[in-house]
Amino acid sequence: MVTQPSQECLDPDAVENSPLDQQVPTQPSPKVKNKKALPTLSRSEKLAAVRKANQALMKALSLMSQKKESV
């Protein structure tokens, strides 16, 4: 004899309106909103941005080490 699944499991409204869903307010993810606003960068543009950031970091590190030596 095949047992029938209970109607509760099949009812989408019962799943959607479960107490767990009501405890957490649903908010749209900020990442999804900003995804369309961000321009897509090519690989070379990304590499150039990384190089620029690395140069800035190295410059900051060298300035910090110079300040430590002078103190």
N, C-alpha and C positions, 0 to 999 in steps of 0.2 A: 504494500500500500504506500502510495506517494503522499507525503505530508505537504500540505499547502503552506506557503510562507504567510506569516501574519500580515494583515493589511497595513499595519503600522509601518512596516519596513518599506512597503511599496509607495506609501503616500508621500509625495514630495513636499507637501505643505507641513507635514509633521517633522520632516527633516529640517526644512528651512526655519521653522518657528520653534526650534528646540531651545531650551533654557540656556544652553551654552552660547548660542548666537546672540541672545539678548544681553548677556553680560558684557560682551566686548563690542563697543560701538565701531562700526565699520567706517573707515576713512580711506579715501583714495590714496594710493602710494605716491609720495612726492616724486619718486624716481620716474614714474610713468608720465607725469605731467611734463617734466623737464626733458624727457627723452626726445620729443619732437623739436624742442627749442634748440637743442645742442646741434651745432653743425657737425657733419661727419668729416673726419680728417683722414687724409690719405696716410699711407705708411710712412712716407718721407716727412710729412708734416709732423706726425707723432714723434719720429726719431729726432727731428730738429727741436721740438719742444723739450724732449728729454735731455738732449745735449745742452740746451740753454739752461735748464734747471740744474744740471750737473755742474756746469760752469759757475753758476751763481753760488751753489753750495760750496764748491772748492774755493771760490774767492772768499766767502764768509769764513770758512775754516782757516784759510791762510791769515786773514785779518785777525781772527781770534788768537791764533798761535803767536802772531807778532805782538799782540797786546800782552799776552802772558809773559813773553820773553822780556818785554820792556818794563814790566812791573817789578 
